[in-house]
């Protein structure tokens, strides 16, 4: 991709998403195909007086590791990577998939072991949130990502640019305006005690009393466009049927249906990929409990693309994540898993509603407050 919008993309992330300052250390982790964007992020960071460092993740190494490593290697927590995450002031991660199915044949149990080790490293960054260790995650458009979305590469490039507001003269200002709109929903939800989500084959309730809602407005995920919190762990009851197939660690699972009792998954169903789903549910004690509840508000993301970074932001959807909670929400569930699953409430998907303390606040994909 040779596009002048890459410079605008990089500048928006370093200046708006990360608010990089002179003297700060920025770690840029990029999958091999995303190097053109990494180069622009590197240059943008230098222009702002920061100290960027680039790590290029070579294609296929994750598959080699997961299929070749012994158990002790799968479970190894790298002190080098842990030190990096504990030291840097900011992290920019650029996904750039060249084969979205490359891990589909890997034993889920081996993936779970590696994920546990990696969760220790990731935690070292997330726990620094209060100390202003910033991070941003984005996706560079590749032929594989476009193919997954079912459109041409050029159409996919235009799609992602629009979703990130990069087709506008001042993307950062557009995100600030978007943030103000979402803050209205956050302020309302922070006064809510109980939520109920109703959609096709879905009726699930939970308490969010005492939990904090977060305005995800392009500072962590880019693009973003959601408000999220952490449900009270033992309060979730009911059934949810997720609209879209969901991919995790290279495995795609279709038509997931989960039944919750007192906060834990007691029944899991899927039309395909059930074995992988059940393996993930057994990862650790927290994998069967929800760590996140969120509502998607980015109406520029209109289509399902088989990529969670975009799909969970679709305006008119909600998503629930099994596993680890975000500390800033007040959630306490701990797990190596964090798996977002999306339910569509738009009319074309059969409609749906969100009730807050018994009042309809969201109906058929649109806010009512």
C-alpha positions as CSV (number, residue, x, y, z in Angstrom):
1,X,0.0,0.0,0.0
2,X,1.6,3.3,-1.2
3,X,-0.8,5.9,0.0
4,X,-0.2,9.4,1.3
5,X,-2.9,8.6,3.9
6,X,-0.3,6.5,5.7
7,X,1.4,9.7,7.0
8,X,-2.0,11.0,8.2
9,X,-2.6,7.6,9.8
10,X,0.7,7.6,11.6
11,X,0.5,11.2,12.8
12,X,-3.0,10.7,14.1
13,X,-1.9,7.7,16.2
14,X,1.3,9.3,17.6
15,X,-0.3,12.7,18.2
16,X,-3.9,11.8,19.1
17,X,-4.0,8.2,20.2
18,X,-0.6,8.1,22.1
19,X,0.0,11.9,22.7
20,X,3.7,11.2,22.3
21,X,6.0,13.7,24.0
22,X,9.7,14.6,23.5
23,X,12.0,12.1,25.2
24,X,9.4,9.3,25.4
25,X,10.3,5.8,24.3
26,X,7.9,4.2,21.7
27,X,8.0,0.5,20.9
28,X,6.5,-0.3,17.4
29,X,5.7,-4.0,17.0
30,X,4.7,-4.7,13.5
31,X,3.8,-7.8,11.5
32,X,6.0,-8.0,8.4
33,X,3.5,-6.8,5.8
34,X,2.8,-3.7,7.8
35,X,6.2,-2.2,7.5
36,X,5.1,0.7,5.3
37,X,2.9,2.0,8.1
38,X,5.6,1.3,10.8
39,X,8.0,3.4,8.8
40,X,5.6,6.3,8.9
41,X,5.0,5.9,12.6
42,X,8.7,5.8,13.2
43,X,9.2,9.0,11.2
44,X,6.2,10.7,13.0
45,X,7.6,9.8,16.4
46,X,11.0,11.2,15.5
47,X,9.4,14.5,14.4
48,X,7.8,14.7,17.8
49,X,11.2,14.2,19.6
50,X,10.4,10.7,20.8
51,X,12.7,7.6,20.8
52,X,11.1,5.0,18.6
53,X,12.2,1.3,18.4
54,X,10.8,-1.1,15.8
55,X,10.3,-4.9,16.1
56,X,9.3,-6.6,12.9
57,X,7.5,-9.9,13.5
58,X,8.4,-12.2,10.7
59,X,5.6,-14.1,8.9
60,X,5.1,-17.7,10.1
61,X,7.2,-17.6,13.3
62,X,4.2,-17.9,15.5
63,X,3.2,-21.1,13.7
64,X,6.7,-22.4,13.9
65,X,6.8,-21.7,17.7
66,X,3.4,-23.2,18.4
67,X,4.1,-26.4,16.5
68,X,7.7,-26.9,17.5
69,X,8.3,-25.6,21.0
70,X,8.3,-27.9,24.0
71,X,6.0,-27.3,26.9
72,X,8.6,-25.5,28.9
73,X,9.2,-23.2,25.9
74,X,5.4,-22.6,25.5
75,X,5.2,-21.6,29.1
76,X,8.3,-19.5,29.2
77,X,7.9,-15.8,30.2
78,X,10.5,-13.8,28.4
79,X,12.3,-11.5,30.8
80,X,13.4,-9.4,27.8
81,X,9.9,-8.8,26.5
82,X,8.6,-8.3,30.0
83,X,11.3,-5.6,30.6
84,X,10.4,-3.9,27.4
85,X,6.7,-3.7,28.3
86,X,7.6,-2.5,31.8
87,X,10.0,0.2,30.4
88,X,8.5,1.8,27.3
89,X,6.3,4.9,27.6
90,X,4.1,3.9,24.6
91,X,3.4,0.8,22.4
92,X,2.1,0.8,18.9
93,X,1.1,-2.6,17.6
94,X,0.4,-3.0,13.9
95,X,-1.4,-6.2,12.7
96,X,-0.9,-7.1,9.1
97,X,-2.2,-10.6,8.4
98,X,-1.0,-12.5,5.4
99,X,-2.8,-15.7,6.2
100,X,-5.6,-15.4,8.7
101,X,-5.9,-19.2,8.9
102,X,-2.3,-20.0,9.5
103,X,-2.9,-21.1,13.1
104,X,-6.1,-23.0,12.4
105,X,-4.3,-26.4,12.5
106,X,-2.5,-25.7,15.8
107,X,-3.5,-27.7,18.9
108,X,-5.7,-25.3,21.0
109,X,-4.2,-26.7,24.2
110,X,-0.7,-25.6,23.1
111,X,-2.1,-22.1,22.2
112,X,-3.7,-21.8,25.6
113,X,-0.3,-22.6,27.3
114,X,1.5,-19.9,25.3
115,X,-1.3,-17.4,25.8
116,X,-1.0,-17.8,29.6
117,X,2.7,-16.9,29.4
118,X,2.0,-14.0,27.1
119,X,-0.7,-12.7,29.5
120,X,1.9,-12.1,32.1
121,X,3.8,-9.9,29.7
122,X,0.7,-8.0,28.5
123,X,-0.3,-7.5,32.1
124,X,2.9,-5.7,32.9
125,X,1.8,-3.0,30.4
126,X,-1.9,-2.9,31.3
127,X,-1.2,-2.5,35.0
128,X,0.8,0.7,34.2
129,X,-2.4,2.4,32.8
130,X,-2.6,4.6,35.8
131,X,1.0,5.6,35.3
132,X,0.2,6.7,31.7
133,X,1.8,3.9,29.8
134,X,-0.1,4.3,26.5
135,X,-0.7,1.8,23.8
136,X,-2.5,1.7,20.5
137,X,-3.5,-1.3,18.3
138,X,-4.3,-1.0,14.5
139,X,-4.6,-3.1,11.4
140,X,-2.8,-2.5,8.2
141,X,-4.9,-3.6,5.2
142,X,-3.5,-6.7,3.4
143,X,-4.9,-8.9,0.7
144,X,-5.6,-11.6,3.3
145,X,-7.7,-9.1,5.4
146,X,-9.5,-7.9,2.4
147,X,-10.3,-11.5,1.3
148,X,-11.6,-12.3,4.7
149,X,-13.9,-9.3,4.5
150,X,-15.1,-10.5,1.0
151,X,-14.1,-7.3,-0.9
152,X,-11.2,-6.1,-3.0
153,X,-8.0,-4.8,-1.5
154,X,-8.7,-1.3,-2.8
155,X,-12.3,-1.3,-1.4
156,X,-10.9,-2.7,1.9
157,X,-8.3,0.1,2.1
158,X,-11.1,2.7,1.6
159,X,-13.2,1.0,4.2
160,X,-10.5,1.0,6.9
161,X,-9.6,4.7,6.1
162,X,-13.2,5.7,6.5
163,X,-13.6,3.8,9.8
164,X,-10.6,5.6,11.2
165,X,-11.9,9.0,9.9
166,X,-8.7,9.3,7.9
167,X,-10.8,10.4,4.9
168,X,-11.5,13.6,6.7
169,X,-9.4,16.8,6.7
170,X,-8.6,16.6,10.5
171,X,-9.0,13.0,11.8
172,X,-8.0,14.0,15.3
173,X,-10.7,16.6,15.5
174,X,-13.3,14.1,14.2
175,X,-12.3,11.7,16.9
176,X,-12.6,14.4,19.5
177,X,-16.2,15.2,18.4
178,X,-16.9,11.5,18.4
179,X,-15.6,11.2,21.9
180,X,-17.9,13.9,23.1
181,X,-20.9,12.0,21.7
182,X,-19.8,8.8,23.4
183,X,-19.2,10.5,26.7
184,X,-22.9,11.2,26.9
185,X,-23.6,7.5,26.8
186,X,-20.8,6.8,29.4
187,X,-22.2,9.4,31.8
188,X,-25.6,7.9,31.6
189,X,-24.4,4.3,31.9
190,X,-22.3,5.1,35.0
191,X,-25.5,5.7,36.8
192,X,-27.1,2.4,35.8
193,X,-27.2,-0.7,38.0
194,X,-28.7,-3.5,35.8
195,X,-28.6,-4.2,32.1
196,X,-30.6,-6.6,29.9
197,X,-29.8,-7.4,26.3
198,X,-32.5,-8.9,24.1
199,X,-32.0,-10.0,20.5
200,X,-32.6,-13.0,18.4
201,X,-32.3,-16.1,20.6
202,X,-30.7,-13.8,23.2
203,X,-31.9,-12.6,26.6
204,X,-29.1,-12.0,29.1
205,X,-29.0,-9.9,32.3
206,X,-26.1,-8.5,34.4
207,X,-25.3,-6.1,37.1
208,X,-22.9,-3.2,36.4
209,X,-23.5,-1.5,39.7
210,X,-20.3,0.1,41.0
211,X,-18.4,-0.5,37.7
212,X,-17.0,2.2,35.5
213,X,-17.8,2.7,31.8
214,X,-15.0,3.7,29.5
215,X,-15.1,5.9,26.4
216,X,-13.1,4.0,23.8
217,X,-12.5,6.9,21.3
218,X,-9.4,6.0,19.3
219,X,-6.8,6.2,22.0
220,X,-6.2,2.4,22.4
221,X,-7.9,0.7,19.5
222,X,-7.6,2.5,16.2
223,X,-10.2,2.6,14.9
224,X,-12.4,2.5,17.9
225,X,-16.0,3.4,18.6
226,X,-17.4,1.6,21.7
227,X,-18.2,2.2,25.3
228,X,-17.3,-0.7,27.6
229,X,-17.3,-1.8,31.2
230,X,-16.9,-5.0,33.3
231,X,-20.1,-6.8,34.6
232,X,-20.2,-7.9,38.2
233,X,-18.7,-11.3,37.8
234,X,-21.3,-13.5,39.4
235,X,-24.3,-11.5,38.2
236,X,-24.6,-12.7,34.6
237,X,-27.6,-14.9,33.8
238,X,-29.3,-15.9,30.6
239,X,-28.5,-16.9,27.0
240,X,-26.7,-15.2,24.2
241,X,-26.5,-16.2,20.5
242,X,-23.7,-14.3,18.7
243,X,-24.6,-13.2,15.2
244,X,-21.2,-13.4,13.5
245,X,-18.6,-16.1,13.4
246,X,-15.7,-15.2,15.6
247,X,-12.0,-15.9,15.2
248,X,-9.6,-16.3,18.1
249,X,-6.0,-17.4,17.8
250,X,-6.5,-18.4,14.2
251,X,-9.6,-20.5,14.8
252,X,-13.0,-19.5,13.5
253,X,-16.1,-20.6,15.5
254,X,-19.6,-20.3,14.0
255,X,-23.0,-19.7,15.6
256,X,-21.8,-19.5,19.2
257,X,-24.5,-19.8,21.9
258,X,-23.6,-19.5,25.5
259,X,-25.8,-20.0,28.6
260,X,-24.7,-18.3,31.8
261,X,-25.7,-19.1,35.4
262,X,-24.5,-16.9,38.3
263,X,-21.8,-15.5,36.1
264,X,-20.3,-18.6,34.5
265,X,-20.8,-20.4,31.2
266,X,-22.7,-23.6,32.0
267,X,-23.5,-24.6,28.4
268,X,-21.6,-23.8,25.1
269,X,-22.9,-24.6,21.6
270,X,-21.5,-23.9,18.1
271,X,-22.3,-25.1,14.7
272,X,-18.5,-25.5,14.0
273,X,-15.4,-25.0,16.1
274,X,-17.0,-26.3,19.3
275,X,-13.9,-28.3,20.3
276,X,-11.8,-25.1,20.2
277,X,-14.4,-23.1,22.1
278,X,-14.5,-25.7,24.8
279,X,-10.7,-25.8,25.0
280,X,-10.6,-22.1,25.5
281,X,-13.2,-22.3,28.2
282,X,-10.9,-24.6,30.1
283,X,-7.9,-22.4,29.8
284,X,-8.1,-21.2,33.4
285,X,-10.6,-20.5,36.2
286,X,-11.6,-17.1,34.7
287,X,-12.2,-18.2,31.1
288,X,-15.9,-19.0,31.7
289,X,-16.7,-15.6,33.2
290,X,-17.3,-12.4,31.4
291,X,-14.7,-9.7,31.6
292,X,-16.3,-7.1,29.4
293,X,-19.6,-5.8,28.2
294,X,-19.6,-3.2,25.4
295,X,-21.8,-1.4,22.9
296,X,-20.5,-0.6,19.4
297,X,-21.0,2.9,18.1
298,X,-18.9,3.3,15.0
299,X,-21.5,3.6,12.3
300,X,-18.7,4.0,9.7
301,X,-18.1,0.2,10.2
302,X,-21.1,-1.1,8.4
303,X,-20.1,-4.6,7.5
304,X,-18.8,-7.8,9.1
305,X,-15.1,-8.3,8.1
306,X,-14.0,-11.3,10.1
307,X,-11.7,-9.1,12.2
308,X,-12.7,-8.3,15.8
309,X,-10.9,-5.0,15.8
310,X,-13.5,-3.7,13.4
311,X,-16.5,-6.0,14.0
312,X,-16.9,-5.2,17.7
313,X,-17.1,-1.5,16.8
314,X,-20.1,-1.9,14.3
315,X,-22.7,0.7,15.2
316,X,-25.8,-1.1,16.5
317,X,-24.1,-4.1,18.0
318,X,-23.0,-5.2,21.5
319,X,-20.3,-7.6,22.4
320,X,-19.3,-9.6,25.5
321,X,-15.8,-10.8,26.2
322,X,-15.0,-14.0,28.0
323,X,-12.1,-13.9,30.3
324,X,-9.9,-11.1,31.5
325,X,-11.4,-7.8,32.6
326,X,-9.9,-4.3,32.1
327,X,-8.8,-2.9,35.5
328,X,-10.0,0.6,34.7
329,X,-13.6,-0.7,34.7
330,X,-13.4,-2.1,38.2
331,X,-13.7,-5.6,36.8
332,X,-11.7,-8.2,38.7
333,X,-12.0,-11.3,36.6
334,X,-8.5,-12.7,35.7
335,X,-7.8,-14.9,32.8
336,X,-5.2,-15.5,30.0
337,X,-8.3,-15.3,27.6
338,X,-10.0,-12.2,26.4
339,X,-12.3,-13.2,23.6
340,X,-14.8,-10.7,22.2
341,X,-18.0,-12.0,20.6
342,X,-20.5,-9.8,18.8
343,X,-24.3,-9.7,18.7
344,X,-26.1,-7.6,16.0
345,X,-29.2,-5.7,17.1
346,X,-29.9,-3.8,13.9
347,X,-33.2,-4.3,12.1
348,X,-31.6,-6.3,9.3
349,X,-30.4,-8.8,11.8
350,X,-33.7,-9.2,13.5
351,X,-33.6,-6.2,15.9
352,X,-33.0,-6.0,19.6
353,X,-33.0,-3.8,22.6
354,X,-30.9,-2.8,25.6
355,X,-32.7,-2.2,28.9
356,X,-31.0,-0.1,31.6
357,X,-32.8,-0.5,35.0
358,X,-35.9,-1.5,33.0
359,X,-35.8,1.4,30.6
360,X,-35.1,0.9,26.9
361,X,-32.0,2.9,26.0
362,X,-31.1,1.3,22.7
363,X,-33.4,-0.3,20.2
364,X,-32.9,-1.9,16.7
365,X,-29.3,-0.6,16.6
366,X,-30.0,3.0,17.6
367,X,-29.5,4.9,20.9
368,X,-32.7,6.3,22.6
369,X,-31.0,8.5,25.2
